[in-house]
């Protein structure tokens, strides 16, 4: 019996949520330089952050929510993803976070966020909200003037025209409720992914789930994830059950993505669920909390589940964002809104002029340094673990002297063994040093993030204490070969008519999880084929594990 351990295939080829807790990017950035204030508009210093593969906006939301604790700065977030579906999710999440409080209360907003972000199935009211917002965004994307007027915090100017067309197509698919659930049969797609991943262990999936949770996630610092919620997510894809289980039956179209595959010598565009089926969305907001009472234990067991902690953290995050624009004296009472001298109310949400989110072209990571406006511009560079292969001296040139680099490690990637995690951490240190970064002095030891700073013209040779030992083979960060075989028929849905394939379909080797699949190749006789590349079975029986 073979096992997928060490292959990384369970994470899929598209990332929908991060593998690390949300961080305050302002706390990770260098201190404000007082001399720089004179060079910025209105005398307010700017924080320019470049994020590669942040996927779910958690770091941006956390940074905005915590802004009141720091001296005032203007935020400029430059976000680079590897597929347009992730860009669309970013936009939807921010529209939800900045929704008018009179239209959507705090609890409803938090619950809607959790379902859209982490559930494979939605309640009908939440699905209706997604359709309405998607229809609105589909109309705004082709009209830059209206987009700038209604969403002043959003900038799509760096996207190519074909990428904007693909983005509009994604929103139109989300808004196409008239096609019914068969346009994206999420439950069937999820079960098919699970069957192929587990193979002959499918009938023992409950035991596999318990093993991965207790022997891997718990040991790596996620002890608050409860057995029942993890089993439910593994079986159905529903991570946050905030209502009766029967209420969740509408497929979450925001988790759909396309891939361009080869079938009998022809290129075929297919839509399916290619995301994570092993770790879950609990890590981002559910394993850490500012309120330490949420992490207490009784008889050695956590008193709160990861789902409860996630709901609390997200609710507080939206509460803090709503209070950001008000005077500090009013922030203690969420219901209190003070006005200025003429009686007009203070803004109850982040001021649009105070931050902006710029989405960069999908393949621009290696060419940013060619533009003078990006050279030495960023005080902070954030890289997800699936984008580490893009870390290069050219990208390092975009970080200002003394700037910081924070890299997400693969600590919570269940498929990888401990020696593979150490090899990955070591490789991160080597790439960072080659890119002109040195280990950040005084940085606390962490298994989740590796922290560096821009060392100037020469980088010190010593290693980051948070970076493990071991040197993986040179092919560790090489992208996999392009798909050559068709996917299982029940794992995909053909792309239809007015929904053109997005740019990532032409470049499957650059997908975030494709790197993770190639990160540490299986050894010996364990050479499982990627799940999307197996030959479809002749019958409807479970797919065998090759």
DRENMI-89197 format. One record per residue: residue in three letters; x, y, z of N, C-alpha, C in turn. Coordinates in steps of 0.02 Angstrom, whole numbers, plus 50000, padded with zeros to 5 digits. Example, Ala and Ser with C-alpha at 12.3 -4.5 7.8 and 13.67 -1.06 7.14 Angstrom:
! residues 2
ala506604971650390506154977550390506604983550390/ser506424988850354506844994750357506455000250394/
This chain:
! residues 546
unk500434994050000500005000050000500445006250000/unk500355010549950500745016649946500445022049989/unk500825027250000500585032850041500795039350009/unk500385044550013500555050949983501025055050026/unk501215052550084501645056450129502285058350093/unk502455064750097503065067150065502965069649995/unk502385068549965502285070549896502035077749889/unk501675080249939501385086949934500765087349891/unk500535081649864499975081949817499315083749852/unk499265082449917498635083949951498485091449954/unk499005095549947498885102749948498605105349882/unk498645101249830498355103249766498815107749727/unk498535110849676498925115249632498715122549638/unk498205124049678497975130849689497895131849763/unk498135137449788498075138849860497495143749871/unk497045141849917496485146249933496555149450002/unk496945146650045497085149650111497805148250129/unk498075152350172498785151850187498945146350237/unk499595144850241499835139650286500175142750347/unk499975148750365500285152050423499775156950453/unk499845158450517499385163250549499475170250519/unk498935174150522498955181050498499435185150540/unk499835189350507500315193550542500185200950526/unk500395205250572500365212450562500995214450523/unk500915216250460501485217850419501865224050443/unk501515228350479501855234350505502345232350561/unk502175227150599502625224750651503235221350621/unk503175218750560503735215350527504175220050487/unk503945226150475504315230850433504805234850475/unk505305237950443505785242050481505455248250510/unk505735251250562505435257250592505395262950543/unk504935267550557504845273350513505455277750515/unk505685279850457506255284450452505985291550453/unk506115295550505505835302350508506035306650449/unk506625305450421506855309550364506445308250301/unk506095302550299505725300950239505045304350236/unk504835307350292504165310350293504105316250246/unk504655319850237504625325750194504545323850121/unk504715317650103504675315550033504005312650015/unk503565311750063502915308650050502365313850049/unk501835312250014501265316750010500945317750079/unk500785323950094500475325950158500935324750217/unk501575323150205502035322150260501925315650299/unk501495311150273501365304850307501805299450276/unk502215296050316502655290950287502255285150258/unk502535282150205502205276550172502535269950192/unk502125264750191502375257950198502195254250135/unk502705252750095502605249150032502795241850042/unk502315237450032502405230350044502255226449980/unk502715221949963502605217449907502455210449934/unk501885207749915501675201149939501605196349881/unk501965190749884501925185649833501575179549862/unk500975178049837500615172049857500265172549924/unk500055178549945499705179150009499005176250006/unk498715175349947498115171649927497455173749960/unk497435174950025496785176050056496705182750090/unk497195187250084497135193850112497185194250187/unk497365188750221497355188950294497865193750323/unk498455194050292498975198550318498775205850307/unk498455207350251498245214250238497705216350287/unk497225212050299496685213650345496955214450416/unk497395210150437497705210650503498085217150511/unk498445219150459498835225350461498385231350467/unk497855231650429497385237250434497035237450501/unk496865231550527496505231250591496955233750649/unk497605232650644498065234550697498385241350686/unk498175244950635498505251250617498445256450672/unk497895256250711497795261250763498325260850818/unk498675255250823499185254450875499855257350856/unk499915259750794500555262250768500485269550747/unk501055272950739501025279750709500715279350640/unk500365284650622499985284550560500435283750499/unk500255279150455500615278050392500115276850336/unk500345278050277499945276550217500185269850189/unk499725265150181499905258450160499825257750084/unk500335254750054500305252949983500485245549977/unk499975241449966500075234249960500115232449886/unk500645229149866500725226749798500675219049800/unk500145216349770499975209349777500095205749711/unk500485200349713500625196449654500415189249667/unk499945186849628499705179949633499875176249569/unk499725169749567499875165949506499245163649470/unk498655166049490498045164549454497535170049467/unk497105171249420496635176749426496075175249475/unk495945168849488495445167149538495645169649607/unk496295169349623496535171949687496455179449690/unk496585182949634496475190149632495745191749644/unk495305188049612494585189149621494375187949694/unk494665182849726494505181549796494735187349840/unk495325190049826495565195949863495055201549859/unk494825203049798494365208549788493705207349825/unk493455201249822492825199649856492905200249931/unk493465197849958493575198150030493615205350054/unk493955209650016494015216650037493345220250031/unk492965218649979492295221749974491865219750034/unk491925213650056491555211350115491805214750178/unk492465215350186492745218450245492555225850251/unk492475229150194492325236350193491595237750179/unk491175232650186490455233550175490175238550225/unk489695242450202489365247450244489055243950305/unk489225246150367488935242950427488175243250429/unk487875248150396487145248550396486835243150351/unk487215240550303486965235350259487095228450286/unk487645227650323487835221150349488155221950417/unk487845218950468488105219450535488745215550545/unk489045216550603489695213550617489665205850618/unk489165203050650489115195750653488985192850584/unk488525195750547488375193150480488975193650435/unk489345199050441489945199950400490465194650416/unk490575193350480491065188350501490875181350477/unk490235179650486490015172950465490045172150390/unk489865177350354489905177050281490625176150258/unk491085179750290491795179050273492035171850284/unk491875168950341492105162250357491855157150307/unk491225157750288490935152950242491235153650172/unk491275159750147491555160750080492285158850078/unk492645160350131493365159350132493555152050142/unk493195148350186493425141850205492965135950194/unk492365137050166491885131550158491795129750085/unk491735123350072491595121150003490865122149985/unk490425122250035489705123150025489465129250064/unk488985132750035488735138950066487995138350082/unk487775142650128487055143550139486775147850082/unk486145147050064485855151050009485935158550017/unk485835161550078485935168850083486655170950068/unk487145166950089487845168650075487985167850001/unk487715162649970487805161749898487495167649859/unk486935170149883486615175949851487065182149857/unk487385182949915487845188549923488435188049874/unk488705182049866489265181149820489045182849749/unk488455180549729488215181949661488135189349650/unk487855192849700487735199949693488395203849688/unk488865202149732489515205649730489895203949666/unk489865197649644490215195749584489925199349523/unk489265199949520488965203549465489175210849464/unk489215213849523489435220849527490155221649504/unk490595217249528491295217649510491405216149436/unk491015211649408491075210049337490915216249294/unk490455220349318490285226449281490805231949290/unk491155231849348491635237249362492325235949330/unk492525229649324493205228149300493335231149231/unk492865230849183493015233749117492955241349115/unk492735244549169492645251849169493085254949223/unk493705256849205494175259449255493935265549293/unk493565270049260493335276149293492835274449348/unk492345270249333491855268349384492185264249440/unk492665260149420493025256149470493395260649519/unk493735265749494494105270449537493635274549581/unk493035275849556492555279849594492245275749651/unk492055269449636491715265449686492185261549732/unk492775259749706493275255949746493935259649742/unk493995265349775494615269449768495235266149796/unk495155260949837495725257549866496025252349819/unk495695250949763495895245549718496225248349655/unk496775245249635497125247249574497265241049532/unk497005240949471497125235549423497545237849365/unk497855243649372498225246649316498805242549292/unk499095238249334499675234349314499485227849279/unk498845226149277498635220049244498605221049169/unk498745215749133498685215949060497945215449041/unk497805217348979497105217348957496815210248959/unk497205205348938496935198548939496815196049010/unk497215198649058497115196849127496475200049155/unk496335206049134495705209249155495105205549125/unk495175203349063494645199449032494535192949071/unk495085189749090495025183549129494715184849197/unk494895190449228494605192249293493855193449287/unk493655196849234492935197949223492575191249213/unk492895186649177492595180049165492505176249230/unk492985176849276492925173549341492315176149379/unk492245182749380491665185649415491005183649382/unk491005183249317490375181349283490205174049297/unk490705169849305490555162949324490275162749395/unk490555166549440490295166849508489585169249509/unk489425174049466488755177049466488245172849428/unk488455167549393488005163749351487585158749389/unk487165161049435486765156549475486235152749436/unk486055155149377485535151749339485745144949312/unk486405143649309486635137249282486545131549331/unk486425133049394486305127849443486945124649469/unk486875120349519487465117449552487875112949507/unk487585110349452487965105749408488515109349370/unk488495115949368489035119649336489685118849376/unk489615117549440490195116349483489985111749539/unk489955105149526489715100249576490235099149631/unk490265103549678490805103649726490845097249767/unk490285094649790490305088749832490615082849796/unk490425082049733490705076449694491445077549679/unk491625083649664492335085249651492765084049713/unk492495086049770492875085149832492975077649847/unk492435073849841492485066649855492965063249806/unk492955065249744493405062249695494135063749710/unk494265070049730494955071849750495175067549809/unk494725066749857494885063049917495005055649901/unk494585052749857494675045849839495345044649805/unk495525049149761496155048249726496745049349772/unk496695054049817497245055449863497375049649910/unk496835046749937496905041349986496985034549954/unk496715033649894496775027249861496455021649901/unk496845016449915496585010649951496435012250024/unk496645018050048496505019950117495855023850124/unk495475024550069494875028650071494375026150124/unk494285019550128493805016850177494035018050249/unk494675019250258494945020650325495105028050332/unk494735032350297494895039450295494825042750364/unk494385040250406494325043150473494965042050513/unk495255036150508495875034750542496455038850514/unk496455039650447496975043850415496915051050439/unk496305053550443496185060350466496435061250538/unk496275056550581496495057050650497255056750656/unk497565052550616498295052050618498625058650596/unk498385061450541498665067750516498575073450567/unk498005073350601497865078650649498295077850712/unk498275072050743498605071150808499355070250802/unk499595066950750500305065550744500685070750703/unk500325075150669500665080250628500465087250649/unk499835089150637499635096050651499705097650725/unk499485093250769499545094550841500265095150862/unk500685090850836501395091050854501745097250827/unk501465100250775501785106150745501495112750770/unk501065112450822500835118550853500105120350842/unk499715115850814499005117250801498565112750844/unk498685112550909498325108050954497595109950963/unk497405116150947496715118250958496235115550905/unk496495112850851496055109950800495735103650828/unk495075103650832494715098050863494605092450812/unk494575086450838494505080550796493875080850753/unk493305082850784492665082750748492665087750691/unk492925093850702492915098850649493395097050593/unk493955093950611494435091950560494165086150518/unk493835081350550493515075850513492985078550466/unk492575083150490492035085850448492335089250387/unk492855093250397493155096650340493465091650291/unk493805086550317494105081650273493575077950232/unk492995076650261492475072850227492065077050178/unk491925083350196491455087350157491735093950131/unk492285096150159492555102650140492245108450178/unk491805107150225491485112350266491885113150330/unk492255118550336492685119650395492305122950451/unk491855127650434491515131650486490765130650479/unk490495126550523489785124950524489445129450575/unk489225135250553488925140250597488175139450603/unk487885135350562487155134050564487055126450561/unk486435124350555486285117250548486615114550485/unk486865108350489487235105450433486835105350369/unk486185104650373485775104350312485735110950276/unk485955116350307485915122950276486455123950223/unk486965119650223487525120450177487445115750118/unk487235118350062487135114050004487275117549938/unk487445124049939487585127649877488345127649865/unk488585125249808489305125049795489625132049800/unk490205132349830490575138649836490995139549773/unk490735143449726491065144249662491725148049667/unk491845151549722492475155149727493065150449736/unk492935143949748493465139049754493595135349688/unk493265137449635493365134349570493955137549534/unk494325133449498494875136049458494945131649397/unk495295134249347495385130649284496105128449274/unk496175123149236496845120849216496825118749143/unk497375119949110497435117949040497825111449037/unk497505106049015497805099449015497815096648944/unk498195091348936498255088148871497865081548871/unk497425080748823497025074748818497045072248747/unk497355066348737497415063348671497735068148621/unk498245071648646498635076048603498335082948594/unk497765084348624497445090848617497425094448684/unk497455101048683497425105048743496695105948764/unk496545104348826495855104648850495835108948913/unk495405113948914495315118048973494785114849018/unk494945113849081494485110449127494425114449191/unk493825114449219493715117849282493585112549336/unk493865113549395493765108849450493995111849515/unk494025107649566494305109849630495005106949636/unk495505111349635496205109149637496545111549700/unk496165113049752496465115849812496635110749865/unk496745113249925496965109349983496415104650007/unk496605098350020496145093550050496455090150111/unk497015092750136497355089350191497465093650253/unk497595100150246497755104350304497155108250328/unk496805111650283496215115450302496365122750316/unk495835126850321495915134050331495975136050405/unk496095131250450496085132850521496705136650544/unk497255136050508497895138850531497895146450529/unk497585149450479497645156550468497405160850526/unk496815159250554496535163150609496375158950670/unk496495152350669496225148050721496705145150771/unk497355146350765497815143250812498185148250856/unk498075154750844498365159950886497815164950903/unk497895168450959497395173350981497725178451027/unk497525184751021497765189951067497485188651137/unk496875186051141496575184351205496805177451226/unk497275177251273497575170851293497075166051325/unk496515168551350496025164151380495725159251330/unk495745161151265495475156651214495915150551203/unk496545150951225497015145551214497115141251276/unk496715142451328496795138551389496595131251379/unk496855126951422496695119851418496395117551484/unk496015112151480495715109051538495845101551533/unk496165098651583496365091651581496775090051519/unk497185094751499497635093751443497315094751375/unk496665096751372496325097851310496115105151303/unk496185108151243495975115151233495235115851247/unk495045121451278494345122651293493975125651234/unk494325128251185494025131151125494285127451064/unk493865126751014494075123650951494375128950905/unk494705126650853494995131250804494445135350770/unk493865132250758493315135950727493065141550771/unk493005140350836492785145550882493295151150887/unk493935149350890494455154450893494475158450828/unk494385155150772494365158650707493795163650705/unk493205161550726492635166050725492755172050770/unk493045170950829493185176550874493705181250843/unk494235178550815494765182850787494515186750727/unk494115183650684493865187250626493375192750647/unk492955191250696492485196350721492855202350749/unk493365201050789493765206550817494145210250763/unk494375206750713494725210050658494265214950622/unk493655212850607493185217350573492975223050620/unk492925221650685492755226850732493305232250734/unk493925230150734494485234950735494525238850670/unk494385235550615494385239250551493845244550549/unk493255242950577492715247850579492885253750623/unk493315252650673493485257950720494095261950699/unk494435259750646495065262850627495005270350613/unk494475272250578494415279250557494175283850611/unk493975281150670493705285450722494245287650771/unk494125293050808494615295050858494725289550909/unk495325289250938495485283850984495025283851045/unk494775289651065494325289851123493675286151109/unk493495285751045492865282551029492935275051015/unk493555272751010493645265750991493475260951046/unk493435263251108493255258751161492525256651158/unk492105260651126491385259151121491215258551047/unk491095252551021490955251750950490335255550927/unk489875257050974489265260550954489355268050953/unk489925270550980490015277650985490385280150924/unk490105285050891490415288050833490425295550843/unk491005298450853491055305550866491085309350800/unk490845315450801490865319650743491355325250750/unk491485328650695491955334250698491575340550717/unk491885346350707491605352550731490935354250698/unk490855352450635490225354150601489705348650607/unk489835343550648489335338450661489355332550614/unk489785332650562489815326950517490175321150550/unk489945315050540490245309250574490925307650546/unk491335304850590491985302250569491885295850528/unk492335294350482492255288150444492275282150490/unk491845277150477491805271150518492175265350488/unk492605266650440492995261350408493655264450386/unk494145260450367494785263250344494685268350289/unk495015274050295494955279350245495255276850180/unk494895277250124495165274550061495845277350042/unk495965283850058496595286850040497165284250083/unk497015280850138497535278550184497865272050161/unk497555268450116497845262250092497615260950020/unk498015257049986497845255049918498125248049906/unk497755244149867497965237349849498075237249774/unk498705236249754498885235949684499015228649664/unk498645226249615498745219449591499215219649531/unk499745215749534500255215549482500115209849433/unk500395210449374500305205349323500585198649347/unk500265193249326500415186749354501145184649347/unk501445185949290502125183649279502655188949288/unk502525193949328502975199749331503495199349386/unk503535193849424503995193649480504715194349457/unk504885191649400505575191749376505735197849334/unk505245202149323505365208149282505245214649318/unk505045214349382504905220549418505505225149421/unk506105222249427506705226349435506875230349372/unk506555228549315506685232349254506345239149256/unk505845239949299505495246349305505785250449362/unk505985256549347506315260749397505865262249456/unk505205262149445504755263849500504745258549554/unk504985252449539504985247149588505675245949619/unk506205248749592506865247549618506945250749687/unk507105246849737507185249349805506565252449834/unk505975250549809505365253849831505075250849896/unk505155244349906504775240949958505175240350023/unk504835241950078505145241050143505055233950169/unk504585230250139504455223450162504265219150103/unk504555213250100504385208250049504135202050085/unk503535199950070503245193850099503185188650044/unk503405182450059503355177050010503035170950043/unk502515168250011502225162050033502695156250015/unk502605150650049503065145050038503045142449967/unk502475143149933502425140749865502715145449813/unk502965151349834503245156149787503995157149799/unk504295153049841504995154049859505455153349799/unk505245149349749505675148549690505765155049652/unk505365160249667505435166649634505915171349669/unk506165169349728506625173549765507305173649729/unk507505179449707508105180149666508435186849680/unk509065187749660509385194449668508995199949633/unk508675198349576508285203449541507695205649582/unk507355200949614506805202849658507055206449720/unk507625204249745507915207649803508085214849789/unk508225216449726508385223449708507795228049717/unk507195225249722506595229449732506495231349805/unk506885228449850506825229949922507325235349940/unk507105240249978507535245749998508075243350046/unk508655246750048509165244950097508885245150168/unk509025239950206508745239550273508045236650275/unk507755235150217507085232350214507085225150239/unk506495222550249506415215950279506125211050228/unk506275204750240506005199150202505725194150252/unk505095192150242504785186950284504535181450238/unk504755175350251504575169650208504175164750249/unk503605162750221503185157650253503505150850242/unk503605147150296503865140350291503295135350284/unk503475129150270502975123950256502805119850318/unk502815123050377502715119550440502065115650442/unk501535118450414500875115350419500655111850355/unk501135110250313500985106250254501035098850275/unk500455095750284500415089150316500805083950277/unk500815084350212501125079150172501885078550182/unk502215083850202502935083850205503185080950271/unk503725077050266504035074150325504495079350358/unk504725077750419505125082550457505775084150422/unk506105079150393506735080550359506635084750296/unk506055084150265505895088250207505765095450228/unk505445096450285505335103250311506005106550326/unk506465102950355507125105750369507505107350305/unk507445102950255507775104350192507495110550158/unk506835111350164506525117350135506755123650170/unk506785123450236507005129250274507725131050257/unk508145125950248508835127250230508885130550161/unk508475128050115508485130850048508245138150048/unk507765139750090507525146550096508105151150117/unk508505148850167509065152850189509575153950134/unk509705148850093510185149550039509935154449986/unk509305153949968509025158549918509015165749944/unk508835166650007508825173350036509525176450036/unk510025172550053510715175150054510935176949984/unk510775172749935510955174149866510595180449840/unk510005181949867509625187749845509835194149881/unk510325193749926510575199649959510295200850028/unk510015195650060509725196350126510155192650177/unk510115194850239510465191550294509955190150349/unk510085185250392509625183850447509515190050489/unk508885191150508508705197050546508965196450618/unk509385201050641509645200650710509075201250761/unk509105197050811508615197350865507935194550848/unk507845191750788507195188850770507065182650812/unk506455182150837506295176450879506285170150837/unk506495164650867506505158350832505795156150814/unk505695154150753505035152350729505085146650680/unk504615141950685504555136550636504075138250580/unk503745144050586503225145950538503485151050487/unk503915155650509504185160850465504945161050472/unk505275162750417505985164450418506045171850403/unk506425175450444506465182750439507175184950421/unk507215189650373507855192150350507815199750342/unk508395202850331508405209950315508875211150257/unk508775216750221509185218350162509875220350186/unk510365216450167511045217350194511455222350154/unk511195225250103511585230050064511945226550008/unk512565228849994512945226149938513185219149950/unk513325217450013513575210750028513155207650082/unk513035201150077512625197650126513065193550171/unk512955193750237513335189550282513245182250266/unk513745178250283513725171150267513395167050321/unk513255169950381512955165950433512225164750418/unk511945159650448511265157450432510775159850485/unk510145160250464509605162150508509505156550560/unk509465158250626509345153050676508685149550666/unk508215152650631507565149450619507595144650560/unk508165144750524508215140550465508555134050483/unk508255128550464508525122050482509135120150442/unk509395114250457509995111850423509795107050368/unk510295105350329510165100650274510125104150208/unk510375101150155510385104150090510025099650041/unk509455101650016509085097549969509425097449901/unk509255092849858509555092649792509365098749751/unk509765100449699509635106549660508955106849629/unk508645101049616507995101149582507425102449629/unk507555103849693507025104649743506535109949722/unk506785115649697506335121149682506185121649608/unk506335116549570506185116649499505455115249487/unk505115119149443504405117749430504325111149394/unk503755107749405503645101249374503515101849300/unk503565096149265503425096149195502685097349182/unk502535099949124501845101549108501435095149102/unk500795095849116500345089949115500325086949045/unk500325080449043500305077048978499725072148973/unk499395070549027498845065849027498205069149051/unk497635066549032497005069649053496865068449126/unk496465072949158496265071949226495695067049230/unk495545064349289494945060149296494335064149276/unk493875060949241493295064549216492875067649271/unk492855064349329492435066949382492785072049425/unk493405074049406493755079249444493695085949410/unk493435086249350493435092449313492755093649281/unk492645099949263492075101849223492345105949165/unk492115104649103492375108549046492185115849053/unk492645120149033492485127249032492015128648974/unk491535132848986491015133848937491045140848908/unk490785141148848490605147048811490955153448829/unk490625157848867490855164648877491365165248934/unk491615159648958492105160049011492785157848984/unk493185162548957493825160548928494295158248982/unk494755153648965495245151549015495695157249035/unk495855157549099496285162949124497005161449109/unk497435166249120498145165649105498485159649138/unk498315158049201498665152449232498565145849196/unk498015145349156497895139149121498445137849070/unk498765143149047499285142348998499955140749030/unk499985141349097500615140549132500525136449194/unk500325130149187500195126149247500815125049289/unk501405125649261502015124449300502145129849351/unk501805135649346501935141049393501425141349449/unk500975136549453500485136649507500825135849573/unk500535138649625500855138749690500965131749717/unk500465127449713500545120849741500925116249695/unk501005118049631501425113949589502125113849616/unk502345119549642503005119649674503025115049734/unk502495115149773502485110949833502495103549814/unk502165101849758502175094949737502885092749716/unk503275097549689503945095949667504465097449721/unk504235100149777504685102449829505165096949851/unk504885091349874505305085749894505015079549861/unk505285077549803504995071949767505025065549807/unk504535061049797504535054649832505165050749817/unk505385046649865505985042749857505805035449847/unk506295031649822506195024449815505655022849766/unk505245018049785504715015749740504085019749748/unk504065024549796503465028549806503475034249756/unk503145033349701503125038549650502415039549628/unk501985042449671501285043349652501215048549598/unk500785047349553500665052149500500245057849527/unk500375064149501499935069649520499215067849505/unk498765069849551498075067649545497745070049482/unk497975075749456497655078449396497915075249333/unk498405070749338498715068149279498565060749266/unk498145057649307498015050549299497505049349245/unk497535043449216497075041649163496395040249194/unk495855042949166495195041949195495005034649194/unk494695032249248494475025249250493895024049204/unk493815017649185493275015949140492595015649175/unk492615014549240491985014149278491975019549330/unk491445019549371491375024449424491665022049489/unk492055016749487492365014249548492895018949572/unk493095018749637493615023149661494255022449621/unk494605027949613495215027949573495755024249611/unk496085019349582496605015749618497215020049629/unk497595018349680498205021949695498785018649660/unk499065021949611499585018949570500245018749607/
